[in-house]
Amino acid sequence: MVEVQLEVQYKYPQMLLIAFSACTTVLVAVHLFALLISTCILPNVEAVSNIHNLNSISESPHERMHPYIELAWGFSTVLGILLFLAEVVLLCWIKFLPVGSILKNETSNVEKPSGHAGWQSALVSTIIMVPVGLIFVVFTIHFYRSLVRHKTERHNREIEELHKLKVQLDGHDRGMQVV
């Protein structure tokens, strides 16, 4: 969790504070949801993995909750990391924006938007984080597609093996009937 101390004499843009508050709240909620799912599911998965009875495995609730597990993974990795990157950018804006601004009095302040060091520092952090976020998104899509491709290929191989077993069993059944 981020603790932020605001400059009392600086008048922050209202949308910046709202965005920071919303981002922080959603970030915590997303990670708590993912923690809840993993805490509820993980003991069950470990218990089922120690059982060698196929019926028990197919009756396990973690099979029925597979969409929730995928959702928790997506929330904690994809959305959570993107929110964390956004949190860092917003925090940089909140901390650096007052630096170098010229204060007139407590009710209003005069600032040079593109001229003072705080604004430039916050802009640099944003410029750095945008490509980092894009690289992260591209990597995540590539990784997830690789996982899906591997899972699909594995299932196709299993189906082919089952088909071969069926053909073998059908052949043996016919051979026994002929004799």
Disulfide bonds with the S-S distance in Angstrom:
none
